[in-house]
Amino acid sequence: MSPAGPLSRDPIQEAHRQWGQHGWGEVADGMAAITSVTRTHQIMMARIDEVLRPLGLTFARYELLTLLSFTRAGALPMTKASARLQVHPTSVTNAVDRLEAADLAQRVPHPTDRRATLIKITEAGLALAATATAELNARVFAAPGLSDSQLRQLIRILAEFRQNAGDFSSENSASSWQPDDPE
């Protein structure tokens, strides 16, 4: 939704029409799909930010805390965190700097590799990750705006797109990605 409320017309549908009128009809569907995904991302991030901002978190820091909370030891090498989050190591370094300043995570030496540094979640980080996850589950993830069958279809379509883009190997076929069926 725009700051002034919903628009009376779908601007992406209008852009699609204009693309056709300007001689770009053969790529109008691609433009509309990509623009729709981009706008959907903006809407979703606004919802997520509304939940995380009062907790003093960004989505990047939340993702890192949650990733660390999922590990057995509450710690990961920085390079592994970067790979799992699919972000540049500099982004992880920045997030860790902020989490350390808030006493939510700390850098610790790797026990067997002197060249590596681990990121370790603190008790406060674990508590905040749990609180943030409960809030996101209740206020964002429980009602994303699509039916269960639409969500499963969207997940499969996006998994196929990500696989085709090289996001993950073909050993893990996107077509076999099956979200749990609640029924």
Salt bridges, closest charged atoms under 4 A:
GLU14 OE1 - ARG9 NH2 3.23
GLU14 OE2 - ARG17 NH2 2.50
ASP29 OD1 - HIS16 NE2 2.62
GLU50 OE2 - ARG139 NH2 3.73
ASP97 OD1 - ARG107 NH2 2.74
GLU100 OE1 - ARG107 NH1 2.34
ASP113 OD1 - ARG115 NE 3.13
GLU135 OE1 - ARG139 NH1 3.23
ASP167 OD2 - ARG162 NH1 3.11
ASP181 OD1 - ARG152 NH1 3.81
